[in-house]
């Protein structure tokens, strides 16, 4: 029903910036809640940020003030602007979607997932 593809990952030095993008196909996600999660090797997939269908946001404490999530429903895209990157931000970043009106920070709430994009931050 919904397919998600992340892009924009790469290698940056600490203090640098990256902008991730999530493109959807199959059906518009104008009424879908969206989230970003990340997973480092050998660790769990953790919440990064989420955005409701009408633009409300929530962030993990570890990224507050540094990351910003946004969406363009007409283009079926969601973005994650990452500034002041730290080595501990290194992970595979995943875009997720679910049909709902709220802001969700739990993996189990999401029905659709992208394939992930690698973000590496060197010290």
N, C-alpha and C positions, 0 to 999 in steps of 0.2 A: 504494500500500500504506500509506504514512504521509504525512499532510499536516500541515505545521507553520505556525502563525500567531503572529508576535510582536506584542506590544503593550507599552505603557508608556513609549515614548519621548517626548521633549519638549525644551523649552528650559529650562536652568537656569544659574545663575551659578556661577562657579568656587567650589569648596568645598561645593557642594550635593550632593544625592543623588537618585537615580532607581532604581526597581525595574522591571526588564523581566520579562515573562512570555512563555513559549512554550507554546501549547496544541496538543496533538496530536489528530488524528482518524484514523479508518481502522483502527487497531489499537493496542492498548496498547504503550507502549514500556518496560514493566517490565524487559525484557531487552535494551534498547538503550543503547549509550553515547551521551552527548549532549555537544554542544559549543557554545560561543559564539564567533563571529568578528566582525570589524568591518572596514569599508572606507570610507576617506575618498576624496573626489573625486580622480581621477587616480592613485590608489594601489592596491596589491594588497590582497586580502582577507586579513587577518592574524588569527592565533590570539589569543583572549582568555582562555578557560578551558574546562575540560572536566570531566565527571563520569561515572564508571562506573555500571553498573546498580545496584551496591550501595553507591554513595556516595563512592568515592575521588575525589579532585580534583587538578587541576593548573592552574596559572595562568601567564600570561605575566609576565615580570619587571616589565613596565611597570605592571601592575595589582595585583601582590601586596600584600596588606595593605589594599587599598582595595575590591576587588571580592570577592563571595562567590557561588558558584554552588550551587544546591540543587535537589532534585527531589522530587516527590510522585508516586510511581508509580501510586497508586490513583486520582489525579485526572488522570493523563496530562499533567502540567505540569512545566516546568523554569523556574527563576527565576534572574535575575542581579541581585543587590543591588549597586549602585554608589555608593560613598561618596567623599567628598573629590575630587569630579570636577575635572578640569583641562581647559583648552581643547583640548589635544591628544587628549582622549578623544572629541572630536567626530567622528562617523562614522555610517554606517548599520550597525546591529547585526543579525546574522543568527544564528538558531538552526539547529542541524544535528543529525542523528541517524544512527546506523549500528548494525547488529546486531553486537555484540561484547562481550567481557567485560573489556576493558581501558580505559585512558584514552588518548585519541588527540588529538594536537595538530596534525595535518596535514590540510589541506583534502581531499586525495585519499582519505582514509579514510572520509569521510562520504558516504552515499548519498542523504540527503534534506535539503532546505533550505527554510527559510521565506522569505517575501518581503522581510523586513527591516523595521526600525523606526528612524527617525531620532532620534539623540541629538545635541543641540547644547549646547555649554558656552561661555558668554560670559566674557570676561576682565574 
